[in-house]
Amino acid sequence: MNEQYKEMAGRLIVALDYPDANQAMNLLQELEGIPCYMKVGMQLYYAAGPDFVRELKTRGYKVFLDLKMHDIPNTVKGGAESITRLGVDMFNVHAAGGKDMMKAALAGVDKALQSNSSLQKPLVIAVTQLTSTAQDVLNQEIGIPGSVKDAVIRYAELTKSAGLDGVVASAQESADIVNACGKDFVTVTPGIRPAGSDQGDQKRVLTPGEAIRNGSSYIVVGRPITGAEKPRAAAEQIIKEMLEA
Ligand SMILES: O=C(O)c1cc(=O)[nH]c(=O)n1[C@@H]1O[C@H](COP(=O)(O)O)[C@@H](O)[C@H]1O
């Protein structure tokens, strides 16, 4: 396995959206040896909890815990402290919670790190506009005027000013986020659909290659891998496309 492959595979975050640990373990087995990041979201976390996250870390995976915290600052601080104690590599909050809430997440991380020096500092990122949100929904249902891109950039700038490491957005916005916030600001981009695959509930989608060319730091892929007849082949094809981008 060459370094370039390793580096690119590490930028693929596989969403383990399963109802129980057994099914998630089956996929891990299937993808054994591919050095990708693993994402535990609400479905799996609410079913399998912190034990499953610890198991992933014991097996040496990089873990993104995607619980999208959005609450009062004090509660988010406590949540961030508990999450940091799990030893994850990345977790997220909603930028819509505002600057004080995002700063509280960082304070929670610091509190955990101070209590245990063997813990690592996770990347803390904020969700901007969900990739399932289309322009008309943003304007007419949610009532936020302007383009999705403008809303995403505003959230990204707010996130940066709060001191977080980056944002979750669509890869359609990656280049503008890098322009506005700099290349060290992390862009984590779900809504990835290889050419010809089912879009499902995602609205702002791009292919893996387009996402990498737009400057995404990481791409998040769930169903195009988990729902594939041959998940390993699907993951390898995505990494190949990323490498060729
Ligand atoms: O924070 C996320 O990971 C996230 C944010 C977002 O705006 N859109 C989004 O799809 N996600 C997550 O990314 C994954 C995408 O999965 P697929 O649509 O199956 O590829 C899911 O686990 C979502 O929860």
The ligand as an SDF file (V2000), in Angstrom:
LIG
                    3D

 24 25  0  0  0  0  0  0  0  0999 V2000
  -22.6920   15.6080    9.6450 O   0  0  0  0  0  0  0  0  0  0  0  0
  -22.8160   14.7500    8.7370 C   0  0  0  0  0  0  0  0  0  0  0  0
  -22.0630   13.7840    8.6770 O   0  0  0  0  0  0  0  0  0  0  0  0
  -23.8240   15.0120    7.6820 C   0  0  0  0  0  0  0  0  0  0  0  0
  -24.1250   16.3470    7.4520 C   0  0  0  0  0  0  0  0  0  0  0  0
  -24.8750   16.6960    6.3070 C   0  0  0  0  0  0  0  0  0  0  0  0
  -25.1080   17.8830    6.0330 O   0  0  0  0  0  0  0  0  0  0  0  0
  -25.3100   15.7020    5.4980 N   0  0  0  0  0  0  0  0  0  0  0  0
  -25.0710   14.3760    5.7280 C   0  0  0  0  0  0  0  0  0  0  0  0
  -25.4760   13.5310    4.9120 O   0  0  0  0  0  0  0  0  0  0  0  0
  -24.3640   14.0090    6.8650 N   0  0  0  0  0  0  0  0  0  0  0  0
  -24.1700   12.5700    7.1700 C   0  0  0  0  0  0  0  0  0  0  0  0
  -23.4080   11.9520    6.1240 O   0  0  0  0  0  0  0  0  0  0  0  0
  -23.8970   10.6400    5.8240 C   0  0  0  0  0  0  0  0  0  0  0  0
  -24.2800   10.5810    4.3710 C   0  0  0  0  0  0  0  0  0  0  0  0
  -24.7460    9.2980    4.0740 O   0  0  0  0  0  0  0  0  0  0  0  0
  -25.1920    8.8680    2.6030 P   0  0  0  0  0  0  0  0  0  0  0  0
  -26.1730    9.8800    2.1030 O   0  0  0  0  0  0  0  0  0  0  0  0
  -25.7900    7.5150    2.8200 O   0  0  0  0  0  0  0  0  0  0  0  0
  -23.9180    8.8320    1.7740 O   0  0  0  0  0  0  0  0  0  0  0  0
  -25.0450   10.3680    6.7910 C   0  0  0  0  0  0  0  0  0  0  0  0
  -24.5310    9.6160    7.8720 O   0  0  0  0  0  0  0  0  0  0  0  0
  -25.4640   11.7510    7.2660 C   0  0  0  0  0  0  0  0  0  0  0  0
  -25.9340   11.7200    8.5900 O   0  0  0  0  0  0  0  0  0  0  0  0
  1  2  2  0
  2  3  1  0
  2  4  1  0
  4  5  2  0
  4 11  1  0
  5  6  1  0
  6  7  2  0
  6  8  1  0
  8  9  1  0
  9 10  2  0
  9 11  1  0
 11 12  1  0
 12 13  1  0
 12 23  1  0
 13 14  1  0
 14 15  1  0
 14 21  1  0
 15 16  1  0
 16 17  1  0
 17 18  2  0
 17 19  1  0
 17 20  1  0
 21 22  1  0
 21 23  1  0
 23 24  1  0
M  END
$$$$
